[in-house]
Amino acid sequence: MTSTLLTELPELGTLNRREVAALVGVAPFNHESGHWKGKSFIWGGRGSIRRVLYMAAVAATRCNPVIRVFYQRLIKAGKAAKVAIVACMRKLLIILNSMVKHQTHWQHFTPLFDTNSHWV
């Protein structure tokens, strides 16, 4: 994952969270016109990075306590599993972008939500 991000996303750490999410193709865009309201969807961006982020997000929903709680909260809120995975992909990308920008390491902390989606 690291080599893919470093080689195919050299902008990592130089963009804000919205720009990097749109560049990779994990930012939701609304499909609307006039009075017609459609669903949000993701498109465009760099597919190779999106594939790597997908696998990382699947693993993180099982092993990373922060992402796992976030994923479970989305599922309990009624989101589809694929929608929740894409949200986790975006969250991972934003965390990585911030880590590169501020030159910090991953800091494990207790999630703000418990497994029942209540504030701790």
Helices and strands as residue ranges (DSSP letters): H 2-8, H 17-24, E 29-33, E 36-41, H 47-63, H 65-76, H 81-102
